[in-house]
C-alpha cells in the first residue's frame, strides 16, 4: 500500500508547530481523551472546527491485554473450585477476591484506553 488516507484529500497543506516535551504530552493526552487525532484537536482549538467524523480508537496495548487475559484464567478456576467444593465460606472468600481482581482489571483496562479509572 503506497500511502495512507484518501486520494482526494481536502486538506493538502501541512503546518508544523514546535512543542517542548510537557506540551507535547499534554496535547497528545488531550487528543487521546477526546478520541481525535492531534491535528483534529489543534484544528478544533485554533479554528473552532469540530472533527468531521469519529476516528478509530487506537488498538489496546498488547502487553496489557495479555496480562488481562492471563489474569482471567485463575479467577475462573478459583470460582469453579469454590463452587464444586460446596463450602459456602470458601465460596464467599473466593467471590470477594474475584471482585477485587475484576476491579483491578477494570482499572488496568481503563488506563490502557487512556481513561481515568
Secondary structure, 3 states (H helix, E strand, C coil): CCCCCCCCCCCCCCCCCCCCHHHHHHHHHHHHHHCCCHHHHHHHHHHCCCCCCCCCCCCCCHHHHHHHHHHHHHHHHHHHHHHHHCCHHHHHHHHHHHHHHHHHHHHHHHHHCCCCC
